[in-house]
């Protein structure tokens, strides 16, 4: 994926959730993280993270981008 595609993805994510451009870095980070958790043609039957780490990964902990969350300290 090209760098311009990442900027397009973060713009879509920000506008959909009605967030300011101050959250651009978080949107790009989220987009790249999700790409690494998604199947690709370059790695058969694995997602990139599984191919790199050698361990099975899950996505049950993911939440919608822009959701209100709380940190337990």
PDB file of N, CA, C and O in Angstrom:
ATOM      1  N   UNK A   1       0.847  -1.177   0.000  1.00  0.00           N
ATOM      2  CA  UNK A   1       0.000   0.000   0.000  1.00  0.00           C
ATOM      3  C   UNK A   1       0.892   1.239   0.000  1.00  0.00           C
ATOM      4  O   UNK A   1       1.860   1.314   0.757  1.00  0.00           O
ATOM      5  N   UNK A   2       0.572   2.182  -0.826  1.00  0.00           N
ATOM      6  CA  UNK A   2       1.348   3.407  -0.958  1.00  0.00           C
ATOM      7  C   UNK A   2       1.082   4.353   0.212  1.00  0.00           C
ATOM      8  O   UNK A   2       0.053   4.259   0.881  1.00  0.00           O
ATOM      9  N   UNK A   3       2.023   5.262   0.444  1.00  0.00           N
ATOM     10  CA  UNK A   3       1.871   6.234   1.525  1.00  0.00           C
ATOM     11  C   UNK A   3       0.625   7.092   1.315  1.00  0.00           C
ATOM     12  O   UNK A   3      -0.072   7.420   2.275  1.00  0.00           O
ATOM     13  N   UNK A   4       0.343   7.456   0.067  1.00  0.00           N
ATOM     14  CA  UNK A   4      -0.845   8.272  -0.214  1.00  0.00           C
ATOM     15  C   UNK A   4      -2.126   7.520   0.151  1.00  0.00           C
ATOM     16  O   UNK A   4      -3.117   8.134   0.546  1.00  0.00           O
ATOM     17  N   UNK A   5      -2.105   6.182   0.019  1.00  0.00           N
ATOM     18  CA  UNK A   5      -3.266   5.384   0.415  1.00  0.00           C
ATOM     19  C   UNK A   5      -3.496   5.462   1.912  1.00  0.00           C
ATOM     20  O   UNK A   5      -4.638   5.514   2.368  1.00  0.00           O
ATOM     21  N   UNK A   6      -2.393   5.472   2.694  1.00  0.00           N
ATOM     22  CA  UNK A   6      -2.532   5.593   4.151  1.00  0.00           C
ATOM     23  C   UNK A   6      -3.158   6.936   4.517  1.00  0.00           C
ATOM     24  O   UNK A   6      -4.000   7.012   5.412  1.00  0.00           O
ATOM     25  N   UNK A   7      -2.741   7.996   3.819  1.00  0.00           N
ATOM     26  CA  UNK A   7      -3.318   9.313   4.091  1.00  0.00           C
ATOM     27  C   UNK A   7      -4.794   9.344   3.718  1.00  0.00           C
ATOM     28  O   UNK A   7      -5.597   9.984   4.397  1.00  0.00           O
ATOM     29  N   UNK A   8      -5.150   8.657   2.645  1.00  0.00           N
ATOM     30  CA  UNK A   8      -6.549   8.593   2.241  1.00  0.00           C
ATOM     31  C   UNK A   8      -7.366   7.822   3.278  1.00  0.00           C
ATOM     32  O   UNK A   8      -8.476   8.224   3.625  1.00  0.00           O
ATOM     33  N   UNK A   9      -6.811   6.711   3.769  1.00  0.00           N
ATOM     34  CA  UNK A   9      -7.499   5.928   4.792  1.00  0.00           C
ATOM     35  C   UNK A   9      -7.688   6.726   6.074  1.00  0.00           C
ATOM     36  O   UNK A   9      -8.768   6.707   6.663  1.00  0.00           O
ATOM     37  N   UNK A  10      -6.638   7.432   6.513  1.00  0.00           N
ATOM     38  CA  UNK A  10      -6.785   8.183   7.762  1.00  0.00           C
ATOM     39  C   UNK A  10      -7.789   9.313   7.593  1.00  0.00           C
ATOM     40  O   UNK A  10      -8.534   9.621   8.524  1.00  0.00           O
ATOM     41  N   UNK A  11      -7.820   9.939   6.409  1.00  0.00           N
ATOM     42  CA  UNK A  11      -8.811  10.991   6.161  1.00  0.00           C
ATOM     43  C   UNK A  11     -10.236  10.423   6.242  1.00  0.00           C
ATOM     44  O   UNK A  11     -11.120  11.040   6.836  1.00  0.00           O
ATOM     45  N   UNK A  12     -10.449   9.258   5.649  1.00  0.00           N
ATOM     46  CA  UNK A  12     -11.776   8.622   5.702  1.00  0.00           C
ATOM     47  C   UNK A  12     -12.174   8.293   7.135  1.00  0.00           C
ATOM     48  O   UNK A  12     -13.306   8.544   7.550  1.00  0.00           O
ATOM     49  N   UNK A  13     -11.227   7.726   7.889  1.00  0.00           N
ATOM     50  CA  UNK A  13     -11.517   7.348   9.275  1.00  0.00           C
ATOM     51  C   UNK A  13     -11.858   8.580  10.109  1.00  0.00           C
ATOM     52  O   UNK A  13     -12.805   8.556  10.896  1.00  0.00           O
ATOM     53  N   UNK A  14     -11.093   9.649   9.940  1.00  0.00           N
ATOM     54  CA  UNK A  14     -11.328  10.867  10.710  1.00  0.00           C
ATOM     55  C   UNK A  14     -12.657  11.520  10.342  1.00  0.00           C
ATOM     56  O   UNK A  14     -13.403  11.954  11.219  1.00  0.00           O
ATOM     57  N   UNK A  15     -12.948  11.590   9.051  1.00  0.00           N
ATOM     58  CA  UNK A  15     -14.190  12.246   8.641  1.00  0.00           C
ATOM     59  C   UNK A  15     -15.413  11.418   9.030  1.00  0.00           C
ATOM     60  O   UNK A  15     -16.447  11.981   9.393  1.00  0.00           O
ATOM     61  N   UNK A  16     -15.310  10.090   8.960  1.00  0.00           N
ATOM     62  CA  UNK A  16     -16.434   9.233   9.331  1.00  0.00           C
ATOM     63  C   UNK A  16     -16.785   9.396  10.815  1.00  0.00           C
ATOM     64  O   UNK A  16     -17.958   9.424  11.185  1.00  0.00           O
ATOM     65  N   UNK A  17     -15.753   9.504  11.656  1.00  0.00           N
ATOM     66  CA  UNK A  17     -15.984   9.651  13.091  1.00  0.00           C
ATOM     67  C   UNK A  17     -16.061  11.109  13.525  1.00  0.00           C
ATOM     68  O   UNK A  17     -16.208  11.400  14.712  1.00  0.00           O
ATOM     69  N   UNK A  18     -15.960  12.040  12.550  1.00  0.00           N
ATOM     70  CA  UNK A  18     -16.030  13.477  12.821  1.00  0.00           C
ATOM     71  C   UNK A  18     -14.973  13.917  13.839  1.00  0.00           C
ATOM     72  O   UNK A  18     -15.264  14.649  14.785  1.00  0.00           O
ATOM     73  N   UNK A  19     -13.737  13.450  13.619  1.00  0.00           N
ATOM     74  CA  UNK A  19     -12.615  13.816  14.480  1.00  0.00           C
ATOM     75  C   UNK A  19     -11.731  14.828  13.770  1.00  0.00           C
ATOM     76  O   UNK A  19     -11.691  14.870  12.540  1.00  0.00           O
ATOM     77  N   UNK A  20     -11.022  15.643  14.543  1.00  0.00           N
ATOM     78  CA  UNK A  20     -10.137  16.650  13.955  1.00  0.00           C
ATOM     79  C   UNK A  20      -8.872  15.998  13.396  1.00  0.00           C
ATOM     80  O   UNK A  20      -8.582  14.832  13.666  1.00  0.00           O
ATOM     81  N   UNK A  21      -8.131  16.776  12.614  1.00  0.00           N
ATOM     82  CA  UNK A  21      -6.885  16.281  12.019  1.00  0.00           C
ATOM     83  C   UNK A  21      -5.815  16.031  13.076  1.00  0.00           C
ATOM     84  O   UNK A  21      -4.773  15.449  12.773  1.00  0.00           O
ATOM     85  N   UNK A  22      -6.057  16.463  14.311  1.00  0.00           N
ATOM     86  CA  UNK A  22      -5.107  16.213  15.396  1.00  0.00           C
ATOM     87  C   UNK A  22      -4.930  14.715  15.645  1.00  0.00           C
ATOM     88  O   UNK A  22      -3.933  14.301  16.236  1.00  0.00           O
ATOM     89  N   UNK A  23      -5.874  13.913  15.205  1.00  0.00           N
ATOM     90  CA  UNK A  23      -5.817  12.462  15.410  1.00  0.00           C
ATOM     91  C   UNK A  23      -5.287  11.710  14.187  1.00  0.00           C
ATOM     92  O   UNK A  23      -5.439  10.491  14.095  1.00  0.00           O
ATOM     93  N   UNK A  24      -4.666  12.431  13.249  1.00  0.00           N
ATOM     94  CA  UNK A  24      -4.143  11.806  12.028  1.00  0.00           C
ATOM     95  C   UNK A  24      -3.141  10.702  12.322  1.00  0.00           C
ATOM     96  O   UNK A  24      -3.212   9.632  11.718  1.00  0.00           O
ATOM     97  N   UNK A  25      -2.216  10.939  13.231  1.00  0.00           N
ATOM     98  CA  UNK A  25      -1.190   9.931  13.538  1.00  0.00           C
ATOM     99  C   UNK A  25      -1.831   8.660  14.072  1.00  0.00           C
ATOM    100  O   UNK A  25      -1.426   7.558  13.702  1.00  0.00           O
ATOM    101  N   UNK A  26      -2.820   8.801  14.932  1.00  0.00           N
ATOM    102  CA  UNK A  26      -3.515   7.634  15.472  1.00  0.00           C
ATOM    103  C   UNK A  26      -4.268   6.885  14.380  1.00  0.00           C
ATOM    104  O   UNK A  26      -4.311   5.655  14.380  1.00  0.00           O
ATOM    105  N   UNK A  27      -4.861   7.629  13.447  1.00  0.00           N
ATOM    106  CA  UNK A  27      -5.599   6.994  12.353  1.00  0.00           C
ATOM    107  C   UNK A  27      -4.652   6.207  11.447  1.00  0.00           C
ATOM    108  O   UNK A  27      -4.981   5.094  11.037  1.00  0.00           O
ATOM    109  N   UNK A  28      -3.489   6.763  11.129  1.00  0.00           N
ATOM    110  CA  UNK A  28      -2.521   6.061  10.291  1.00  0.00           C
ATOM    111  C   UNK A  28      -1.999   4.828  11.019  1.00  0.00           C
ATOM    112  O   UNK A  28      -1.884   3.757  10.424  1.00  0.00           O
ATOM    113  N   UNK A  29      -1.684   4.975  12.300  1.00  0.00           N
ATOM    114  CA  UNK A  29      -1.206   3.839  13.099  1.00  0.00           C
ATOM    115  C   UNK A  29      -2.242   2.727  13.131  1.00  0.00           C
ATOM    116  O   UNK A  29      -1.902   1.553  12.982  1.00  0.00           O
ATOM    117  N   UNK A  30      -3.492   3.089  13.322  1.00  0.00           N
ATOM    118  CA  UNK A  30      -4.582   2.111  13.346  1.00  0.00           C
ATOM    119  C   UNK A  30      -4.714   1.416  11.993  1.00  0.00           C
ATOM    120  O   UNK A  30      -4.880   0.198  11.930  1.00  0.00           O
ATOM    121  N   UNK A  31      -4.642   2.188  10.920  1.00  0.00           N
ATOM    122  CA  UNK A  31      -4.764   1.638   9.571  1.00  0.00           C
ATOM    123  C   UNK A  31      -3.660   0.622   9.281  1.00  0.00           C
ATOM    124  O   UNK A  31      -3.930  -0.460   8.759  1.00  0.00           O
ATOM    125  N   UNK A  32      -2.423   0.967   9.617  1.00  0.00           N
ATOM    126  CA  UNK A  32      -1.298   0.055   9.381  1.00  0.00           C
ATOM    127  C   UNK A  32      -1.407  -1.178  10.261  1.00  0.00           C
ATOM    128  O   UNK A  32      -1.111  -2.285   9.811  1.00  0.00           O
ATOM    129  N   UNK A  33      -1.824  -1.005  11.500  1.00  0.00           N
ATOM    130  CA  UNK A  33      -2.012  -2.132  12.407  1.00  0.00           C
ATOM    131  C   UNK A  33      -3.028  -3.119  11.836  1.00  0.00           C
ATOM    132  O   UNK A  33      -2.815  -4.331  11.858  1.00  0.00           O
ATOM    133  N   UNK A  34      -4.132  -2.584  11.326  1.00  0.00           N
ATOM    134  CA  UNK A  34      -5.172  -3.441  10.746  1.00  0.00           C
ATOM    135  C   UNK A  34      -4.692  -4.138   9.474  1.00  0.00           C
ATOM    136  O   UNK A  34      -5.065  -5.282   9.215  1.00  0.00           O
ATOM    137  N   UNK A  35      -3.870  -3.457   8.682  1.00  0.00           N
ATOM    138  CA  UNK A  35      -3.307  -4.096   7.485  1.00  0.00           C
ATOM    139  C   UNK A  35      -2.441  -5.292   7.877  1.00  0.00           C
ATOM    140  O   UNK A  35      -2.461  -6.320   7.199  1.00  0.00           O
ATOM    141  N   UNK A  36      -1.684  -5.165   8.961  1.00  0.00           N
ATOM    142  CA  UNK A  36      -0.830  -6.266   9.417  1.00  0.00           C
ATOM    143  C   UNK A  36      -1.634  -7.420  10.005  1.00  0.00           C
ATOM    144  O   UNK A  36      -1.113  -8.525  10.157  1.00  0.00           O
ATOM    145  N   UNK A  37      -2.889  -7.171  10.334  1.00  0.00           N
ATOM    146  CA  UNK A  37      -3.770  -8.214  10.861  1.00  0.00           C
ATOM    147  C   UNK A  37      -4.695  -8.782   9.785  1.00  0.00           C
ATOM    148  O   UNK A  37      -5.534  -9.636  10.074  1.00  0.00           O
ATOM    149  N   UNK A  38      -4.543  -8.310   8.547  1.00  0.00           N
ATOM    150  CA  UNK A  38      -5.424  -8.706   7.452  1.00  0.00           C
ATOM    151  C   UNK A  38      -4.717  -9.646   6.481  1.00  0.00           C
ATOM    152  O   UNK A  38      -3.517  -9.500   6.248  1.00  0.00           O
ATOM    153  N   UNK A  39      -5.448 -10.615   5.907  1.00  0.00           N
ATOM    154  CA  UNK A  39      -4.848 -11.533   4.928  1.00  0.00           C
ATOM    155  C   UNK A  39      -4.344 -10.789   3.694  1.00  0.00           C
ATOM    156  O   UNK A  39      -4.919  -9.783   3.281  1.00  0.00           O
ATOM    157  N   UNK A  40      -3.258 -11.305   3.114  1.00  0.00           N
ATOM    158  CA  UNK A  40      -2.708 -10.732   1.891  1.00  0.00           C
ATOM    159  C   UNK A  40      -2.392 -11.851   0.905  1.00  0.00           C
ATOM    160  O   UNK A  40      -2.360 -13.024   1.276  1.00  0.00           O
ATOM    161  N   UNK A  41      -2.159 -11.485  -0.349  1.00  0.00           N
ATOM    162  CA  UNK A  41      -1.780 -12.467  -1.357  1.00  0.00           C
ATOM    163  C   UNK A  41      -0.317 -12.877  -1.216  1.00  0.00           C
ATOM    164  O   UNK A  41       0.061 -13.969  -1.642  1.00  0.00           O
ATOM    165  N   UNK A  42       0.508 -12.015  -0.623  1.00  0.00           N
ATOM    166  CA  UNK A  42       1.945 -12.294  -0.555  1.00  0.00           C
ATOM    167  C   UNK A  42       2.293 -13.399   0.446  1.00  0.00           C
ATOM    168  O   UNK A  42       3.330 -14.048   0.310  1.00  0.00           O
ATOM    169  N   UNK A  43       1.443 -13.618   1.445  1.00  0.00           N
ATOM    170  CA  UNK A  43       1.686 -14.656   2.449  1.00  0.00           C
ATOM    171  C   UNK A  43       0.474 -15.580   2.454  1.00  0.00           C
ATOM    172  O   UNK A  43      -0.600 -15.193   2.914  1.00  0.00           O
ATOM    173  N   UNK A  44       0.640 -16.803   1.944  1.00  0.00           N
ATOM    174  CA  UNK A  44      -0.498 -17.725   1.832  1.00  0.00           C
ATOM    175  C   UNK A  44      -0.942 -18.244   3.194  1.00  0.00           C
ATOM    176  O   UNK A  44      -0.124 -18.673   4.007  1.00  0.00           O
ATOM    177  N   UNK A  45      -2.251 -18.197   3.427  1.00  0.00           N
ATOM    178  CA  UNK A  45      -2.901 -18.754   4.615  1.00  0.00           C
ATOM    179  C   UNK A  45      -2.440 -18.144   5.929  1.00  0.00           C
ATOM    180  O   UNK A  45      -2.667 -18.730   6.987  1.00  0.00           O
ATOM    181  N   UNK A  46      -1.804 -16.992   5.890  1.00  0.00           N
ATOM    182  CA  UNK A  46      -1.366 -16.292   7.094  1.00  0.00           C
ATOM    183  C   UNK A  46      -1.591 -14.796   6.912  1.00  0.00           C
ATOM    184  O   UNK A  46      -1.699 -14.296   5.792  1.00  0.00           O
ATOM    185  N   UNK A  47      -1.658 -14.104   8.032  1.00  0.00           N
ATOM    186  CA  UNK A  47      -1.628 -12.649   7.960  1.00  0.00           C
ATOM    187  C   UNK A  47      -0.177 -12.236   8.183  1.00  0.00           C
ATOM    188  O   UNK A  47       0.585 -13.009   8.763  1.00  0.00           O
ATOM    189  N   UNK A  48       0.236 -11.043   7.744  1.00  0.00           N
ATOM    190  CA  UNK A  48       1.644 -10.652   7.853  1.00  0.00           C
ATOM    191  C   UNK A  48       2.233 -10.804   9.261  1.00  0.00           C
ATOM    192  O   UNK A  48       3.373 -11.246   9.408  1.00  0.00           O
ATOM    193  N   UNK A  49       1.475 -10.447  10.283  1.00  0.00           N
ATOM    194  CA  UNK A  49       1.989 -10.564  11.649  1.00  0.00           C
ATOM    195  C   UNK A  49       2.277 -12.014  12.021  1.00  0.00           C
ATOM    196  O   UNK A  49       3.280 -12.297  12.676  1.00  0.00           O
ATOM    197  N   UNK A  50       1.409 -12.931  11.610  1.00  0.00           N
ATOM    198  CA  UNK A  50       1.630 -14.360  11.884  1.00  0.00           C
ATOM    199  C   UNK A  50       2.869 -14.866  11.158  1.00  0.00           C
ATOM    200  O   UNK A  50       3.638 -15.649  11.717  1.00  0.00           O
ATOM    201  N   UNK A  51       3.066 -14.432   9.932  1.00  0.00           N
ATOM    202  CA  UNK A  51       4.240 -14.847   9.168  1.00  0.00           C
ATOM    203  C   UNK A  51       5.522 -14.336   9.815  1.00  0.00           C
ATOM    204  O   UNK A  51       6.534 -15.036   9.833  1.00  0.00           O
ATOM    205  N   UNK A  52       5.478 -13.132  10.341  1.00  0.00           N
ATOM    206  CA  UNK A  52       6.658 -12.528  10.949  1.00  0.00           C
ATOM    207  C   UNK A  52       6.949 -13.120  12.323  1.00  0.00           C
ATOM    208  O   UNK A  52       8.094 -13.463  12.617  1.00  0.00           O
ATOM    209  N   UNK A  53       5.914 -13.244  13.178  1.00  0.00           N
ATOM    210  CA  UNK A  53       6.134 -13.686  14.557  1.00  0.00           C
ATOM    211  C   UNK A  53       6.108 -15.199  14.730  1.00  0.00           C
ATOM    212  O   UNK A  53       6.688 -15.730  15.677  1.00  0.00           O
ATOM    213  N   UNK A  54       5.429 -15.897  13.810  1.00  0.00           N
ATOM    214  CA  UNK A  54       5.318 -17.345  13.923  1.00  0.00           C
ATOM    215  C   UNK A  54       4.233 -17.798  14.894  1.00  0.00           C
ATOM    216  O   UNK A  54       4.112 -18.992  15.169  1.00  0.00           O
ATOM    217  N   UNK A  55       3.439 -16.858  15.419  1.00  0.00           N
ATOM    218  CA  UNK A  55       2.353 -17.208  16.333  1.00  0.00           C
ATOM    219  C   UNK A  55       1.020 -16.759  15.766  1.00  0.00           C
ATOM    220  O   UNK A  55       0.939 -15.762  15.049  1.00  0.00           O
ATOM    221  N   UNK A  56      -0.018 -17.502  16.092  1.00  0.00           N
ATOM    222  CA  UNK A  56      -1.377 -17.192  15.650  1.00  0.00           C
ATOM    223  C   UNK A  56      -1.856 -15.943  16.390  1.00  0.00           C
ATOM    224  O   UNK A  56      -1.652 -15.811  17.597  1.00  0.00           O
ATOM    225  N   UNK A  57      -2.485 -15.041  15.667  1.00  0.00           N
ATOM    226  CA  UNK A  57      -2.987 -13.812  16.282  1.00  0.00           C
ATOM    227  C   UNK A  57      -4.508 -13.786  16.221  1.00  0.00           C
ATOM    228  O   UNK A  57      -5.120 -14.489  15.417  1.00  0.00           O
ATOM    229  N   UNK A  58      -5.098 -12.983  17.062  1.00  0.00           N
ATOM    230  CA  UNK A  58      -6.548 -12.829  17.089  1.00  0.00           C
ATOM    231  C   UNK A  58      -6.926 -11.368  16.966  1.00  0.00           C
ATOM    232  O   UNK A  58      -6.067 -10.488  17.026  1.00  0.00           O
ATOM    233  N   UNK A  59      -8.203 -11.113  16.794  1.00  0.00           N
ATOM    234  CA  UNK A  59      -8.680  -9.732  16.673  1.00  0.00           C
ATOM    235  C   UNK A  59      -9.907  -9.477  17.547  1.00  0.00           C
ATOM    236  O   UNK A  59     -10.620  -8.496  17.339  1.00  0.00           O
ATOM    237  N   UNK A  60     -10.154 -10.343  18.515  1.00  0.00           N
ATOM    238  CA  UNK A  60     -11.357 -10.199  19.337  1.00  0.00           C
ATOM    239  C   UNK A  60     -11.332  -8.951  20.216  1.00  0.00           C
ATOM    240  O   UNK A  60     -12.384  -8.499  20.669  1.00  0.00           O
ATOM    241  N   UNK A  61     -10.160  -8.392  20.462  1.00  0.00           N
ATOM    242  CA  UNK A  61     -10.016  -7.235  21.337  1.00  0.00           C
ATOM    243  C   UNK A  61     -10.198  -5.905  20.605  1.00  0.00           C
ATOM    244  O   UNK A  61     -10.229  -4.856  21.248  1.00  0.00           O
ATOM    245  N   UNK A  62     -10.320  -5.925  19.279  1.00  0.00           N
ATOM    246  CA  UNK A  62     -10.418  -4.686  18.509  1.00  0.00           C
ATOM    247  C   UNK A  62     -11.736  -3.965  18.790  1.00  0.00           C
ATOM    248  O   UNK A  62     -12.775  -4.591  19.001  1.00  0.00           O
ATOM    249  N   UNK A  63     -11.664  -2.635  18.787  1.00  0.00           N
ATOM    250  CA  UNK A  63     -12.859  -1.809  18.934  1.00  0.00           C
ATOM    251  C   UNK A  63     -12.920  -0.847  17.748  1.00  0.00           C
ATOM    252  O   UNK A  63     -11.944  -0.713  17.009  1.00  0.00           O
ATOM    253  N   UNK A  64     -14.034  -0.191  17.565  1.00  0.00           N
ATOM    254  CA  UNK A  64     -14.223   0.741  16.458  1.00  0.00           C
ATOM    255  C   UNK A  64     -13.343   1.967  16.671  1.00  0.00           C
ATOM    256  O   UNK A  64     -13.303   2.527  17.766  1.00  0.00           O
ATOM    257  N   UNK A  65     -12.631   2.386  15.608  1.00  0.00           N
ATOM    258  CA  UNK A  65     -11.770   3.564  15.687  1.00  0.00           C
ATOM    259  C   UNK A  65     -12.605   4.784  16.107  1.00  0.00           C
ATOM    260  O   UNK A  65     -13.695   5.007  15.579  1.00  0.00           O
ATOM    261  N   UNK A  66     -12.091   5.558  17.048  1.00  0.00           N
ATOM    262  CA  UNK A  66     -12.787   6.751  17.509  1.00  0.00           C
ATOM    263  C   UNK A  66     -13.751   6.504  18.640  1.00  0.00           C
ATOM    264  O   UNK A  66     -14.440   7.426  19.077  1.00  0.00           O
ATOM    265  N   UNK A  67     -13.816   5.273  19.127  1.00  0.00           N
ATOM    266  CA  UNK A  67     -14.708   4.954  20.248  1.00  0.00           C
ATOM    267  C   UNK A  67     -14.167   5.556  21.538  1.00  0.00           C
ATOM    268  O   UNK A  67     -12.957   5.712  21.703  1.00  0.00           O
ATOM    269  N   UNK A  68     -15.065   5.890  22.442  1.00  0.00           N
ATOM    270  CA  UNK A  68     -14.661   6.382  23.752  1.00  0.00           C
ATOM    271  C   UNK A  68     -14.134   5.192  24.544  1.00  0.00           C
ATOM    272  O   UNK A  68     -14.793   4.156  24.639  1.00  0.00           O
ATOM    273  N   UNK A  69     -12.947   5.350  25.107  1.00  0.00           N
ATOM    274  CA  UNK A  69     -12.355   4.289  25.929  1.00  0.00           C
ATOM    275  C   UNK A  69     -11.818   4.891  27.201  1.00  0.00           C
ATOM    276  O   UNK A  69     -11.653   6.106  27.307  1.00  0.00           O
ATOM    277  N   UNK A  70     -11.547   4.046  28.160  1.00  0.00           N
ATOM    278  CA  UNK A  70     -11.021   4.478  29.441  1.00  0.00           C
ATOM    279  C   UNK A  70      -9.798   3.646  29.784  1.00  0.00           C
ATOM    280  O   UNK A  70      -9.751   2.453  29.488  1.00  0.00           O
ATOM    281  N   UNK A  71      -8.813   4.270  30.404  1.00  0.00           N
ATOM    282  CA  UNK A  71      -7.620   3.554  30.841  1.00  0.00           C
ATOM    283  C   UNK A  71      -7.745   3.296  32.329  1.00  0.00           C
ATOM    284  O   UNK A  71      -8.024   4.213  33.102  1.00  0.00           O
ATOM    285  N   UNK A  72      -7.544   2.070  32.728  1.00  0.00           N
ATOM    286  CA  UNK A  72      -7.571   1.709  34.147  1.00  0.00           C
ATOM    287  C   UNK A  72      -6.147   1.800  34.665  1.00  0.00           C
ATOM    288  O   UNK A  72      -5.272   1.039  34.252  1.00  0.00           O
ATOM    289  N   UNK A  73      -5.925   2.737  35.571  1.00  0.00           N
ATOM    290  CA  UNK A  73      -4.565   2.953  36.083  1.00  0.00           C
ATOM    291  C   UNK A  73      -4.451   2.399  37.479  1.00  0.00           C
ATOM    292  O   UNK A  73      -3.385   2.480  38.090  1.00  0.00           O
TER     293      UNK A  73
END
